[in-house]
Amino acid sequence: MDPVTQPDQLRLLAVHAHPDDESSKGAATMAKYVHEGVDVLVATCTGGERGSVLNPAMDRPEVWERLPQIRSEEMAAAREILGVGQEWLGFVDSGLPEGDPLPPLPEGCFALVPTEEAAAPLVALIRRFRPQVMTTYDERGGYPHPDHIKTHEISVHAFEAAGDPDAYPELGEPWQVSKLYYNMSFTLPRTKAIHEAMLAGGLESPYTEMLEKWDPAKDISHRVTTRVPCGEWFGIRDRALIAHATQIDPTGRWFSTPMDMQQRVWPTEDFELARSLVDSTTPEDDLFAGIRSRADEEVGVR
Ligand SMILES: [Zn+2]
C-alpha cells in the first residue's frame, strides 16, 4: 500500500459523557480496533459525580462516601480491560433531572457551560491526538440526559473548529478529523431480534415492556450507515462494563442474553456516519473505510 496515502497510524477518538458510557456504547468496536493496532482514546466529559449507585450489591454507605473516587478507579479498570487511553475533559456531571416540573440544572454543571467554552478542551485534545475518526452521540444524546446532549454539541462543534486555523488559535495546530460517527446501537430492530431469539430459545426476555412502549416513529435504525462486526469482542465489552461496579448490576438485564445468542443474532455495533471528508461508500463495515484504503479505492477496488 502506498505509504503516502496510507496514514502510518490510525487513531480513533470516542467522546463520552460519563465514566461507564464508553463500556456500553461502541466498546466492542474499540476493543476490535485496539486489537488491530489502532490507537484508541476515550474522552470522558464529566466525572459522573451526580450518578447514583445502580448496583444493589454496591449500595453501601462506604461506597456513597467516596463515590467520585470509586468511579475514577472503575474507569481506570475499564480502560485497562479495553486497552484504550482515556482522558477526562474536566466537567461536572449535570445529573438526570427528574420530576414535574423538572428542577433546574445545578449551577456550574456541564450542560450549562456555553458550547463554545465547553468544546475548548476537546478541540485541544483533537489537535494533540490527531484522530482520523471520532465517535459521539446523536443530537438527542442517544437518550435525553442533558450531559449526553451536551456531549453531542461539543463534539460537532469541535469537529468543525479543530481544523479551522481561525478557531481557538491558542489551542495548538489545526487538525481536521476525517469522519464523525454517532453511536446507534440501541435500535428497535436489534432489540426486537434479541427479544425474539430469547423467546424462541425458551428464555424470559427482559425487553417485553420496553418493546411495548417503543414508538416505531422514534426508531433511528434507518439512519445506520455502518455496522462494525465485533461479536468476538463482546466478552471484553461486558468485562469493561462490569468494572463499573457501582453503575451496573451483573445480574441485571444487560447480561441476560447468552453471549453466543448475541453473537449470532446481532454481531455488530452500529453507527451513523454524520460527517465525512473522505470518499467512502455506505453502507460500510469499517469506521476507517476511505481512510485506510484510500490507495485501494483509487484503483477501483471496493
Ligand atoms: Zn452517561
Boltz pocket constraint, residues with backbone or C-beta under 6 A from the ligand:
constraints:
  - pocket:
      binder: B
      contacts: [[A, 17], [A, 18], [A, 21], [A, 145], [A, 148]]
      max_distance: 6.0
